[in-house]
Amino acid sequence: MPVRYISLAAVLGVLSASPARASGGMTKEQIKAAVVSDAISIPTPGEFFAAMDDHGQPNWSQMFLPKSSASTDSRERMALMLGVLVADGYLEVEAQDGQGVKNTGKEIINLAKKLNVSQSVLGRGNSISDFAENNDWGVLREELEATQNEVKLSMVEQKDKDLVILVTVGAWVRGMQVASEFVSKNYNPGLAGLLRQPAIVEYLVSELDNLPEKLRAEPQIVDLREKLVSVLALVRTKDRKPPDPAAVAGIAAATGAIVNAISAGGSGS
């Protein structure tokens, strides 16, 4: 899963120059050209889960546990939860759970509305439901990616770019939680090697450090950063070896605590 870099200026250039964007949609080529509005392109949960399929063929239908999402006025927690929900959507696609995808799609759009994202994002809710109804799993993966990217681009447009990294963190952490819990129960070095992503964790921590001071001081952000640092210690292995079973269990515990805190609105400590 390669790490690719892209500048924020490049993304803003797409926003200002794209006629498709101005008309309320993005072509597949434009989505790929401006995949994220972060400084780094992180593999989507769908790419992560596909790599797991190559190594372990998980029973995806047994890996989804519905999470309660506490009501909140915190835009920061809503952004984190939106990322978690996007990852859940990919998980339900892997399980080929059409109703689950539709339910998660509705939750994504409801959160997007609260975050005042553009109408082009809201319009994707019907598309997700239609594709799920027709079992168009490949198209659904693309639609989930497009929805996440449209949300991030909309956040940049409305000067909420500090929330963009939180969407990314939420999606990455949920994907890592699913993967590490499966690997912990079905350990083999090939699967465990997929969890070794120190460059990505370093990037996420550094981006949290670059948030405005007031936001960095929020208890949930402080707790989130501490747990990501603990994950970094577990994935930064000697001689690039896969994490051992104890490290994998630690990754699952830390990421699980983060996801639970996001869903409950607390610190998870």
PyRosetta script that sets phi, psi and omega in degrees:
from pyrosetta import init, pose_from_sequence

init()
pose = pose_from_sequence("MPVRYISLAAVLGVLSASPARASGGMTKEQIKAAVVSDAISIPTPGEFFAAMDDHGQPNWSQMFLPKSSASTDSRERMALMLGVLVADGYLEVEAQDGQGVKNTGKEIINLAKKLNVSQSVLGRGNSISDFAENNDWGVLREELEATQNEVKLSMVEQKDKDLVILVTVGAWVRGMQVASEFVSKNYNPGLAGLLRQPAIVEYLVSELDNLPEKLRAEPQIVDLREKLVSVLALVRTKDRKPPDPAAVAGIAAATGAIVNAISAGGSGS")
pose.set_psi(1, 93.4)
pose.set_omega(1, -173.8)
pose.set_phi(2, -70.4)
pose.set_psi(2, 150.2)
pose.set_omega(2, 175.0)
pose.set_phi(3, -99.3)
pose.set_psi(3, 123.9)
pose.set_omega(3, -177.0)
pose.set_phi(4, -118.2)
pose.set_psi(4, 141.9)
pose.set_omega(4, -177.5)
pose.set_phi(5, -104.9)
pose.set_psi(5, 143.7)
pose.set_omega(5, 177.3)
pose.set_phi(6, -147.5)
pose.set_psi(6, 139.8)
pose.set_omega(6, -176.5)
pose.set_phi(7, -84.2)
pose.set_psi(7, 151.1)
pose.set_omega(7, 175.5)
pose.set_phi(8, -61.8)
pose.set_psi(8, -34.7)
pose.set_omega(8, 178.8)
pose.set_phi(9, -59.6)
pose.set_psi(9, -37.9)
pose.set_omega(9, 179.6)
pose.set_phi(10, -64.4)
pose.set_psi(10, -40.1)
pose.set_omega(10, 178.8)
pose.set_phi(11, -65.2)
pose.set_psi(11, -44.9)
pose.set_omega(11, 179.5)
pose.set_phi(12, -62.2)
pose.set_psi(12, -32.7)
pose.set_omega(12, 177.0)
pose.set_phi(13, -63.7)
pose.set_psi(13, -39.8)
pose.set_omega(13, 177.5)
pose.set_phi(14, -65.0)
pose.set_psi(14, -40.6)
pose.set_omega(14, -179.5)
pose.set_phi(15, -60.1)
pose.set_psi(15, -41.7)
pose.set_omega(15, -174.8)
pose.set_phi(16, -82.9)
pose.set_psi(16, -24.7)
pose.set_omega(16, -172.0)
pose.set_phi(17, -103.4)
pose.set_psi(17, -10.3)
pose.set_omega(17, -171.3)
pose.set_phi(18, -87.4)
pose.set_psi(18, 115.0)
pose.set_omega(18, 177.1)
pose.set_phi(19, -66.8)
pose.set_psi(19, -31.8)
pose.set_omega(19, 179.5)
pose.set_phi(20, -65.6)
pose.set_psi(20, -38.5)
pose.set_omega(20, 178.3)
pose.set_phi(21, -63.6)
pose.set_psi(21, -42.8)
pose.set_omega(21, -178.0)
pose.set_phi(22, -63.3)
pose.set_psi(22, -29.7)
pose.set_omega(22, -178.7)
pose.set_phi(23, -87.9)
pose.set_psi(23, 3.6)
pose.set_omega(23, 173.2)
pose.set_phi(24, 102.8)
pose.set_psi(24, 9.5)
pose.set_omega(24, 178.8)
pose.set_phi(25, -152.6)
pose.set_psi(25, 168.1)
pose.set_omega(25, 179.2)
pose.set_phi(26, -128.0)
pose.set_psi(26, 139.1)
pose.set_omega(26, 175.2)
pose.set_phi(27, -74.2)
pose.set_psi(27, 162.1)
pose.set_omega(27, 178.5)
pose.set_phi(28, -58.9)
pose.set_psi(28, -39.4)
pose.set_omega(28, -179.0)
pose.set_phi(29, -64.9)
pose.set_psi(29, -39.4)
pose.set_omega(29, 179.8)
pose.set_phi(30, -69.3)
pose.set_psi(30, -36.7)
pose.set_omega(30, 177.2)
pose.set_phi(31, -61.8)
pose.set_psi(31, -44.3)
pose.set_omega(31, -179.8)
pose.set_phi(32, -67.1)
pose.set_psi(32, -32.9)
pose.set_omega(32, -177.8)
pose.set_phi(33, -74.5)
pose.set_psi(33, -25.9)
pose.set_omega(33, -180.0)
pose.set_phi(34, -129.6)
pose.set_psi(34, 57.3)
pose.set_omega(34, -170.0)
pose.set_phi(35, -56.9)
pose.set_psi(35, -40.0)
pose.set_omega(35, -178.8)
pose.set_phi(36, -139.1)
pose.set_psi(36, 164.3)
pose.set_omega(36, 173.6)
pose.set_phi(37, -107.4)
pose.set_psi(37, 22.4)
pose.set_omega(37, 171.9)
pose.set_phi(38, -92.7)
pose.set_psi(38, -179.5)
pose.set_omega(38, 175.7)
pose.set_phi(39, -87.1)
pose.set_psi(39, -5.2)
pose.set_omega(39, -176.9)
pose.set_phi(40, -139.9)
pose.set_psi(40, 144.0)
pose.set_omega(40, 176.7)
pose.set_phi(41, -98.2)
pose.set_psi(41, 116.9)
pose.set_omega(41, -177.3)
pose.set_phi(42, -102.2)
pose.set_psi(42, 138.5)
pose.set_omega(42, 178.2)
pose.set_phi(43, -53.1)
pose.set_psi(43, 137.6)
pose.set_omega(43, 177.5)
pose.set_phi(44, -67.8)
pose.set_psi(44, 159.4)
pose.set_omega(44, 173.6)
pose.set_phi(45, -55.1)
pose.set_psi(45, -33.3)
pose.set_omega(45, 178.7)
pose.set_phi(46, -62.7)
pose.set_psi(46, -41.4)
pose.set_omega(46, 177.6)
pose.set_phi(47, -66.2)
pose.set_psi(47, -39.2)
pose.set_omega(47, 178.6)
pose.set_phi(48, -62.1)
pose.set_psi(48, -47.6)
pose.set_omega(48, -178.8)
pose.set_phi(49, -66.7)
pose.set_psi(49, -35.7)
pose.set_omega(49, 177.3)
pose.set_phi(50, -63.8)
pose.set_psi(50, -39.0)
pose.set_omega(50, 176.9)
pose.set_phi(51, -64.1)
pose.set_psi(51, -36.4)
pose.set_omega(51, 176.0)
pose.set_phi(52, -63.7)
pose.set_psi(52, -39.7)
pose.set_omega(52, 177.7)
pose.set_phi(53, -57.0)
pose.set_psi(53, -39.5)
pose.set_omega(53, -178.5)
pose.set_phi(54, -64.3)
pose.set_psi(54, -27.6)
pose.set_omega(54, -175.8)
pose.set_phi(55, -103.1)
pose.set_psi(55, -33.5)
pose.set_omega(55, -168.7)
pose.set_phi(56, -133.4)
pose.set_psi(56, -14.4)
pose.set_omega(56, -178.7)
pose.set_phi(57, 47.8)
pose.set_psi(57, 63.7)
pose.set_omega(57, -178.8)
pose.set_phi(58, -64.6)
pose.set_psi(58, 156.7)
pose.set_omega(58, 170.6)
pose.set_phi(59, -87.1)
pose.set_psi(59, 90.5)
pose.set_omega(59, -171.1)
pose.set_phi(60, -61.8)
pose.set_psi(60, -32.4)
pose.set_omega(60, -176.9)
pose.set_phi(61, -64.8)
pose.set_psi(61, -19.8)
pose.set_omega(61, 179.3)
pose.set_phi(62, -94.1)
pose.set_psi(62, -0.2)
pose.set_omega(62, -172.6)
pose.set_phi(63, -104.0)
pose.set_psi(63, -1.3)
pose.set_omega(63, -179.0)
pose.set_phi(64, -104.0)
pose.set_psi(64, 122.3)
pose.set_omega(64, 175.0)
pose.set_phi(65, -118.3)
pose.set_psi(65, 116.3)
pose.set_omega(65, -178.8)
pose.set_phi(66, -55.4)
pose.set_psi(66, 140.6)
pose.set_omega(66, -179.2)
pose.set_phi(67, -116.3)
pose.set_psi(67, 138.5)
pose.set_omega(67, 174.1)
pose.set_phi(68, -78.1)
pose.set_psi(68, 141.0)
pose.set_omega(68, -179.7)
pose.set_phi(69, -116.6)
pose.set_psi(69, 104.8)
pose.set_omega(69, -177.7)
pose.set_phi(70, -64.6)
pose.set_psi(70, 142.9)
pose.set_omega(70, 176.4)
pose.set_phi(71, -66.4)
pose.set_psi(71, 141.0)
pose.set_omega(71, -177.6)
pose.set_phi(72, -152.5)
pose.set_psi(72, 151.9)
pose.set_omega(72, 172.3)
pose.set_phi(73, -99.5)
pose.set_psi(73, -0.3)
pose.set_omega(73, -177.6)
pose.set_phi(74, -77.9)
pose.set_psi(74, 114.2)
pose.set_omega(74, 178.7)
pose.set_phi(75, -65.1)
pose.set_psi(75, -32.0)
pose.set_omega(75, 179.9)
pose.set_phi(76, -64.3)
pose.set_psi(76, -46.3)
pose.set_omega(76, -179.8)
pose.set_phi(77, -68.9)
pose.set_psi(77, -35.0)
pose.set_omega(77, 176.4)
pose.set_phi(78, -61.7)
pose.set_psi(78, -39.5)
pose.set_omega(78, 178.6)
pose.set_phi(79, -65.1)
pose.set_psi(79, -43.1)
pose.set_omega(79, 177.1)
pose.set_phi(80, -61.7)
pose.set_psi(80, -44.5)
pose.set_omega(80, -178.4)
pose.set_phi(81, -66.2)
pose.set_psi(81, -35.2)
pose.set_omega(81, 178.3)
pose.set_phi(82, -60.9)
pose.set_psi(82, -42.4)
pose.set_omega(82, 176.5)
pose.set_phi(83, -61.4)
pose.set_psi(83, -42.9)
pose.set_omega(83, 178.1)
pose.set_phi(84, -59.4)
pose.set_psi(84, -43.9)
pose.set_omega(84, -178.3)
pose.set_phi(85, -65.3)
pose.set_psi(85, -37.3)
pose.set_omega(85, 176.8)
pose.set_phi(86, -60.4)
pose.set_psi(86, -44.4)
pose.set_omega(86, 177.9)
pose.set_phi(87, -61.9)
pose.set_psi(87, -39.8)
pose.set_omega(87, 177.1)
pose.set_phi(88, -61.2)
pose.set_psi(88, -38.1)
pose.set_omega(88, 177.9)
pose.set_phi(89, -60.1)
pose.set_psi(89, -45.1)
pose.set_omega(89, 176.5)
pose.set_phi(90, -60.7)
pose.set_psi(90, -40.5)
pose.set_omega(90, -179.8)
pose.set_phi(91, -62.6)
pose.set_psi(91, -41.5)
pose.set_omega(91, 179.6)
pose.set_phi(92, -69.4)
pose.set_psi(92, -31.4)
pose.set_omega(92, 174.2)
pose.set_phi(93, -64.3)
pose.set_psi(93, -44.1)
pose.set_omega(93, 178.1)
pose.set_phi(94, -59.8)
pose.set_psi(94, -37.5)
pose.set_omega(94, 178.6)
pose.set_phi(95, -79.7)
pose.set_psi(95, -5.9)
pose.set_omega(95, -176.2)
pose.set_phi(96, 53.8)
pose.set_psi(96, 46.5)
pose.set_omega(96, 178.7)
pose.set_phi(97, -101.4)
pose.set_psi(97, 90.8)
pose.set_omega(97, -175.3)
pose.set_phi(98, -61.2)
pose.set_psi(98, -44.9)
pose.set_omega(98, -179.7)
pose.set_phi(99, -64.9)
pose.set_psi(99, -38.8)
pose.set_omega(99, 177.8)
pose.set_phi(100, -61.9)
pose.set_psi(100, -42.0)
pose.set_omega(100, 178.2)
pose.set_phi(101, -62.3)
pose.set_psi(101, -43.0)
pose.set_omega(101, -180.0)
pose.set_phi(102, -62.8)
pose.set_psi(102, -43.2)
pose.set_omega(102, -179.7)
pose.set_phi(103, -64.0)
pose.set_psi(103, -43.9)
pose.set_omega(103, 179.9)
pose.set_phi(104, -67.1)
pose.set_psi(104, -38.1)
pose.set_omega(104, 177.6)
pose.set_phi(105, -59.4)
pose.set_psi(105, -40.5)
pose.set_omega(105, 177.6)
pose.set_phi(106, -63.6)
pose.set_psi(106, -41.1)
pose.set_omega(106, 179.3)
pose.set_phi(107, -64.6)
pose.set_psi(107, -39.9)
pose.set_omega(107, 178.2)
pose.set_phi(108, -60.4)
pose.set_psi(108, -47.3)
pose.set_omega(108, -177.7)
pose.set_phi(109, -67.1)
pose.set_psi(109, -37.4)
pose.set_omega(109, 177.7)
pose.set_phi(110, -62.3)
pose.set_psi(110, -41.9)
pose.set_omega(110, 176.9)
pose.set_phi(111, -66.8)
pose.set_psi(111, -39.9)
pose.set_omega(111, 179.4)
pose.set_phi(112, -60.0)
pose.set_psi(112, -39.6)
pose.set_omega(112, 178.0)
pose.set_phi(113, -61.2)
pose.set_psi(113, -43.9)
pose.set_omega(113, -179.4)
pose.set_phi(114, -63.5)
pose.set_psi(114, -28.3)
pose.set_omega(114, 179.2)
pose.set_phi(115, -89.0)
pose.set_psi(115, 3.6)
pose.set_omega(115, 175.6)
pose.set_phi(116, 60.3)
pose.set_psi(116, 39.0)
pose.set_omega(116, 179.0)
pose.set_phi(117, -76.7)
pose.set_psi(117, 171.9)
pose.set_omega(117, -172.6)
pose.set_phi(118, -70.2)
pose.set_psi(118, 161.1)
pose.set_omega(118, -179.7)
pose.set_phi(119, -62.2)
pose.set_psi(119, -27.9)
pose.set_omega(119, 179.9)
pose.set_phi(120, -63.4)
pose.set_psi(120, -31.3)
pose.set_omega(120, 176.3)
pose.set_phi(121, -71.6)
pose.set_psi(121, -46.0)
pose.set_omega(121, -177.5)
pose.set_phi(122, -61.5)
pose.set_psi(122, -33.0)
pose.set_omega(122, -179.8)
pose.set_phi(123, -66.5)
pose.set_psi(123, -16.8)
pose.set_omega(123, -179.2)
pose.set_phi(124, -76.4)
pose.set_psi(124, -14.9)
pose.set_omega(124, 178.6)
pose.set_phi(125, -58.8)
pose.set_psi(125, -45.7)
pose.set_omega(125, 178.8)
pose.set_phi(126, -65.8)
pose.set_psi(126, -36.9)
pose.set_omega(126, 179.3)
pose.set_phi(127, -63.4)
pose.set_psi(127, -44.7)
pose.set_omega(127, 178.8)
pose.set_phi(128, -59.5)
pose.set_psi(128, -44.2)
pose.set_omega(128, 180.0)
pose.set_phi(129, -63.6)
pose.set_psi(129, -42.9)
pose.set_omega(129, -178.9)
pose.set_phi(130, -64.9)
pose.set_psi(130, -45.4)
pose.set_omega(130, -179.1)
pose.set_phi(131, -66.2)
pose.set_psi(131, -35.9)
pose.set_omega(131, 177.9)
pose.set_phi(132, -66.8)
pose.set_psi(132, -38.5)
pose.set_omega(132, 178.9)
pose.set_phi(133, -61.4)
pose.set_psi(133, -34.5)
pose.set_omega(133, -177.2)
pose.set_phi(134, -96.1)
pose.set_psi(134, 6.3)
pose.set_omega(134, 179.5)
pose.set_phi(135, 56.9)
pose.set_psi(135, 38.4)
pose.set_omega(135, 177.7)
pose.set_phi(136, -87.9)
pose.set_psi(136, 76.6)
pose.set_omega(136, -168.5)
pose.set_phi(137, -66.5)
pose.set_psi(137, -40.7)
pose.set_omega(137, 179.5)
pose.set_phi(138, -64.3)
pose.set_psi(138, -42.7)
pose.set_omega(138, 179.1)
pose.set_phi(139, -67.4)
pose.set_psi(139, -34.7)
pose.set_omega(139, 179.4)
pose.set_phi(140, -63.3)
pose.set_psi(140, -38.3)
pose.set_omega(140, 176.8)
pose.set_phi(141, -59.7)
pose.set_psi(141, -44.5)
pose.set_omega(141, 179.3)
pose.set_phi(142, -64.9)
pose.set_psi(142, -38.5)
pose.set_omega(142, -178.4)
pose.set_phi(143, -68.1)
pose.set_psi(143, -38.1)
pose.set_omega(143, 176.8)
pose.set_phi(144, -64.8)
pose.set_psi(144, -41.8)
pose.set_omega(144, 177.6)
pose.set_phi(145, -63.1)
pose.set_psi(145, -44.5)
pose.set_omega(145, -179.7)
pose.set_phi(146, -63.3)
pose.set_psi(146, -39.9)
pose.set_omega(146, 179.9)
pose.set_phi(147, -63.0)
pose.set_psi(147, -46.7)
pose.set_omega(147, 179.6)
pose.set_phi(148, -60.6)
pose.set_psi(148, -43.4)
pose.set_omega(148, -178.1)
pose.set_phi(149, -70.0)
pose.set_psi(149, -37.0)
pose.set_omega(149, 175.9)
pose.set_phi(150, -63.2)
pose.set_psi(150, -40.1)
pose.set_omega(150, 177.6)
pose.set_phi(151, -60.2)
pose.set_psi(151, -45.6)
pose.set_omega(151, -178.5)
pose.set_phi(152, -64.9)
pose.set_psi(152, -43.1)
pose.set_omega(152, 179.5)
pose.set_phi(153, -64.3)
pose.set_psi(153, -38.3)
pose.set_omega(153, 177.5)
pose.set_phi(154, -64.6)
pose.set_psi(154, -38.7)
pose.set_omega(154, 177.6)
pose.set_phi(155, -62.8)
pose.set_psi(155, -39.4)
pose.set_omega(155, 177.4)
pose.set_phi(156, -64.0)
pose.set_psi(156, -43.5)
pose.set_omega(156, -179.0)
pose.set_phi(157, -59.8)
pose.set_psi(157, -39.5)
pose.set_omega(157, -177.1)
pose.set_phi(158, -94.7)
pose.set_psi(158, 19.0)
pose.set_omega(158, 174.5)
pose.set_phi(159, 62.0)
pose.set_psi(159, 36.0)
pose.set_omega(159, 174.2)
pose.set_phi(160, -111.4)
pose.set_psi(160, 35.2)
pose.set_omega(160, -172.9)
pose.set_phi(161, -64.5)
pose.set_psi(161, -18.7)
pose.set_omega(161, 176.0)
pose.set_phi(162, -65.3)
pose.set_psi(162, -23.0)
pose.set_omega(162, 179.2)
pose.set_phi(163, -80.5)
pose.set_psi(163, -19.8)
pose.set_omega(163, -175.9)
pose.set_phi(164, -58.7)
pose.set_psi(164, -45.7)
pose.set_omega(164, -178.4)
pose.set_phi(165, -64.8)
pose.set_psi(165, -29.1)
pose.set_omega(165, -179.6)
pose.set_phi(166, -71.5)
pose.set_psi(166, -35.3)
pose.set_omega(166, 173.3)
pose.set_phi(167, -61.6)
pose.set_psi(167, -44.3)
pose.set_omega(167, 180.0)
pose.set_phi(168, -62.0)
pose.set_psi(168, -45.1)
pose.set_omega(168, 179.9)
pose.set_phi(169, -61.6)
pose.set_psi(169, -45.6)
pose.set_omega(169, -179.2)
pose.set_phi(170, -58.8)
pose.set_psi(170, -44.9)
pose.set_omega(170, -179.9)
pose.set_phi(171, -67.2)
pose.set_psi(171, -44.5)
pose.set_omega(171, -177.8)
pose.set_phi(172, -65.5)
pose.set_psi(172, -43.8)
pose.set_omega(172, -178.0)
pose.set_phi(173, -63.9)
pose.set_psi(173, -42.8)
pose.set_omega(173, 179.6)
pose.set_phi(174, -64.3)
pose.set_psi(174, -41.8)
pose.set_omega(174, 176.8)
pose.set_phi(175, -62.0)
pose.set_psi(175, -42.0)
pose.set_omega(175, 179.2)
pose.set_phi(176, -67.3)
pose.set_psi(176, -35.5)
pose.set_omega(176, 176.8)
pose.set_phi(177, -61.6)
pose.set_psi(177, -49.2)
pose.set_omega(177, -179.9)
pose.set_phi(178, -58.9)
pose.set_psi(178, -47.1)
pose.set_omega(178, -176.8)
pose.set_phi(179, -65.7)
pose.set_psi(179, -46.2)
pose.set_omega(179, -175.8)
pose.set_phi(180, -68.4)
pose.set_psi(180, -34.8)
pose.set_omega(180, 177.2)
pose.set_phi(181, -65.8)
pose.set_psi(181, -39.6)
pose.set_omega(181, 178.0)
pose.set_phi(182, -67.0)
pose.set_psi(182, -45.4)
pose.set_omega(182, -179.0)
pose.set_phi(183, -63.8)
pose.set_psi(183, -37.2)
pose.set_omega(183, 179.7)
pose.set_phi(184, -60.6)
pose.set_psi(184, -34.7)
pose.set_omega(184, -179.4)
pose.set_phi(185, -88.3)
pose.set_psi(185, -17.5)
pose.set_omega(185, -175.7)
pose.set_phi(186, -136.3)
pose.set_psi(186, 56.4)
pose.set_omega(186, -169.4)
pose.set_phi(187, -64.9)
pose.set_psi(187, 131.5)
pose.set_omega(187, 162.9)
pose.set_phi(188, -153.4)
pose.set_psi(188, 151.3)
pose.set_omega(188, -173.9)
pose.set_phi(189, -59.0)
pose.set_psi(189, -35.5)
pose.set_omega(189, -179.7)
pose.set_phi(190, -61.7)
pose.set_psi(190, -46.5)
pose.set_omega(190, 177.7)
pose.set_phi(191, -66.8)
pose.set_psi(191, -43.9)
pose.set_omega(191, -178.7)
pose.set_phi(192, -61.0)
pose.set_psi(192, -32.9)
pose.set_omega(192, 179.3)
pose.set_phi(193, -61.8)
pose.set_psi(193, -26.2)
pose.set_omega(193, 178.5)
pose.set_phi(194, -66.5)
pose.set_psi(194, -22.9)
pose.set_omega(194, -177.9)
pose.set_phi(195, -82.9)
pose.set_psi(195, -10.7)
pose.set_omega(195, -175.9)
pose.set_phi(196, -81.7)
pose.set_psi(196, 90.1)
pose.set_omega(196, -175.9)
pose.set_phi(197, -130.6)
pose.set_psi(197, 56.2)
pose.set_omega(197, -176.6)
pose.set_phi(198, -61.4)
pose.set_psi(198, -36.9)
pose.set_omega(198, -178.5)
pose.set_phi(199, -63.0)
pose.set_psi(199, -38.9)
pose.set_omega(199, 179.4)
pose.set_phi(200, -67.5)
pose.set_psi(200, -45.0)
pose.set_omega(200, -179.5)
pose.set_phi(201, -64.2)
pose.set_psi(201, -41.3)
pose.set_omega(201, 177.2)
pose.set_phi(202, -58.4)
pose.set_psi(202, -42.1)
pose.set_omega(202, 179.8)
pose.set_phi(203, -64.1)
pose.set_psi(203, -45.5)
pose.set_omega(203, -179.1)
pose.set_phi(204, -62.0)
pose.set_psi(204, -42.6)
pose.set_omega(204, 178.4)
pose.set_phi(205, -62.8)
pose.set_psi(205, -43.7)
pose.set_omega(205, -178.8)
pose.set_phi(206, -64.5)
pose.set_psi(206, -35.8)
pose.set_omega(206, 178.2)
pose.set_phi(207, -69.0)
pose.set_psi(207, -37.2)
pose.set_omega(207, 174.5)
pose.set_phi(208, -63.0)
pose.set_psi(208, -37.7)
pose.set_omega(208, 178.3)
pose.set_phi(209, -66.1)
pose.set_psi(209, -22.6)
pose.set_omega(209, -179.1)
pose.set_phi(210, -90.3)
pose.set_psi(210, -1.2)
pose.set_omega(210, 177.3)
pose.set_phi(211, -67.4)
pose.set_psi(211, 157.3)
pose.set_omega(211, 176.3)
pose.set_phi(212, -55.5)
pose.set_psi(212, 148.7)
pose.set_omega(212, -173.5)
pose.set_phi(213, -55.3)
pose.set_psi(213, -42.7)
pose.set_omega(213, -179.5)
pose.set_phi(214, -61.4)
pose.set_psi(214, -41.2)
pose.set_omega(214, 179.8)
pose.set_phi(215, -70.6)
pose.set_psi(215, -40.3)
pose.set_omega(215, 178.4)
pose.set_phi(216, -59.6)
pose.set_psi(216, -30.2)
pose.set_omega(216, -176.3)
pose.set_phi(217, -82.2)
pose.set_psi(217, -8.4)
pose.set_omega(217, 178.3)
pose.set_phi(218, -61.0)
pose.set_psi(218, 133.9)
pose.set_omega(218, -176.4)
pose.set_phi(219, -52.6)
pose.set_psi(219, -40.4)
pose.set_omega(219, -179.0)
pose.set_phi(220, -67.7)
pose.set_psi(220, -36.3)
pose.set_omega(220, 178.7)
pose.set_phi(221, -70.7)
pose.set_psi(221, -39.7)
pose.set_omega(221, 176.7)
pose.set_phi(222, -60.2)
pose.set_psi(222, -46.5)
pose.set_omega(222, -179.6)
pose.set_phi(223, -65.5)
pose.set_psi(223, -41.0)
pose.set_omega(223, 178.8)
pose.set_phi(224, -59.3)
pose.set_psi(224, -46.8)
pose.set_omega(224, -179.6)
pose.set_phi(225, -62.3)
pose.set_psi(225, -44.1)
pose.set_omega(225, -179.5)
pose.set_phi(226, -59.7)
pose.set_psi(226, -41.6)
pose.set_omega(226, -178.8)
pose.set_phi(227, -71.6)
pose.set_psi(227, -34.8)
pose.set_omega(227, 175.7)
pose.set_phi(228, -65.2)
pose.set_psi(228, -37.7)
pose.set_omega(228, 176.9)
pose.set_phi(229, -63.4)
pose.set_psi(229, -37.8)
pose.set_omega(229, 177.4)
pose.set_phi(230, -67.0)
pose.set_psi(230, -36.3)
pose.set_omega(230, 175.8)
pose.set_phi(231, -65.2)
pose.set_psi(231, -40.9)
pose.set_omega(231, -179.8)
pose.set_phi(232, -58.0)
pose.set_psi(232, -42.2)
pose.set_omega(232, 179.3)
pose.set_phi(233, -62.7)
pose.set_psi(233, -29.0)
pose.set_omega(233, -177.6)
pose.set_phi(234, -84.7)
pose.set_psi(234, -29.0)
pose.set_omega(234, -178.4)
pose.set_phi(235, -93.4)
pose.set_psi(235, -14.5)
pose.set_omega(235, 178.6)
pose.set_phi(236, -87.8)
pose.set_psi(236, 84.0)
pose.set_omega(236, -172.1)
pose.set_phi(237, -93.4)
pose.set_psi(237, 157.1)
pose.set_omega(237, 179.6)
pose.set_phi(238, -71.4)
pose.set_psi(238, 137.9)
pose.set_omega(238, 177.6)
pose.set_phi(239, 57.0)
pose.set_psi(239, 26.6)
pose.set_omega(239, 176.6)
pose.set_phi(240, 59.4)
pose.set_psi(240, 27.5)
pose.set_omega(240, 178.5)
pose.set_phi(241, -76.2)
pose.set_psi(241, 155.1)
pose.set_omega(241, 175.9)
pose.set_phi(242, -62.8)
pose.set_psi(242, 148.5)
pose.set_omega(242, 173.8)
pose.set_phi(243, -56.8)
pose.set_psi(243, 140.9)
pose.set_omega(243, 179.3)
pose.set_phi(244, -79.2)
pose.set_psi(244, 172.5)
pose.set_omega(244, -176.4)
pose.set_phi(245, -55.6)
pose.set_psi(245, -38.2)
pose.set_omega(245, 179.4)
pose.set_phi(246, -65.8)
pose.set_psi(246, -40.6)
pose.set_omega(246, 178.9)
pose.set_phi(247, -66.0)
pose.set_psi(247, -40.3)
pose.set_omega(247, 178.9)
pose.set_phi(248, -61.7)
pose.set_psi(248, -42.7)
pose.set_omega(248, 177.9)
pose.set_phi(249, -61.9)
pose.set_psi(249, -37.8)
pose.set_omega(249, 178.0)
pose.set_phi(250, -66.6)
pose.set_psi(250, -39.5)
pose.set_omega(250, 177.1)
pose.set_phi(251, -62.5)
pose.set_psi(251, -44.0)
pose.set_omega(251, -179.9)
pose.set_phi(252, -62.3)
pose.set_psi(252, -40.5)
pose.set_omega(252, -179.3)
pose.set_phi(253, -66.9)
pose.set_psi(253, -44.5)
pose.set_omega(253, -177.5)
pose.set_phi(254, -67.5)
pose.set_psi(254, -46.0)
pose.set_omega(254, -178.9)
pose.set_phi(255, -69.8)
pose.set_psi(255, -34.8)
pose.set_omega(255, 176.2)
pose.set_phi(256, -62.6)
pose.set_psi(256, -39.9)
pose.set_omega(256, 178.6)
pose.set_phi(257, -65.5)
pose.set_psi(257, -38.2)
pose.set_omega(257, 178.2)
pose.set_phi(258, -63.5)
pose.set_psi(258, -48.3)
pose.set_omega(258, -178.3)
pose.set_phi(259, -62.7)
pose.set_psi(259, -41.6)
pose.set_omega(259, 178.9)
pose.set_phi(260, -63.0)
pose.set_psi(260, -39.1)
pose.set_omega(260, 179.5)
pose.set_phi(261, -66.5)
pose.set_psi(261, -39.6)
pose.set_omega(261, 178.2)
pose.set_phi(262, -63.1)
pose.set_psi(262, -44.8)
pose.set_omega(262, -176.5)
pose.set_phi(263, -68.6)
pose.set_psi(263, -37.0)
pose.set_omega(263, -176.6)
pose.set_phi(264, -89.4)
pose.set_psi(264, -18.3)
pose.set_omega(264, -179.7)
pose.set_phi(265, 83.9)
pose.set_psi(265, 12.5)
pose.set_omega(265, 179.4)
pose.set_phi(266, -112.0)
pose.set_psi(266, -163.9)
pose.set_omega(266, -178.6)
pose.set_phi(267, -89.3)
pose.set_psi(267, -21.8)
pose.set_omega(267, 179.8)
pose.set_phi(268, 74.1)
pose.set_psi(268, 9.6)
pose.set_omega(268, -177.8)
pose.set_phi(269, -79.0)
pose.dump_pdb("model.pdb")
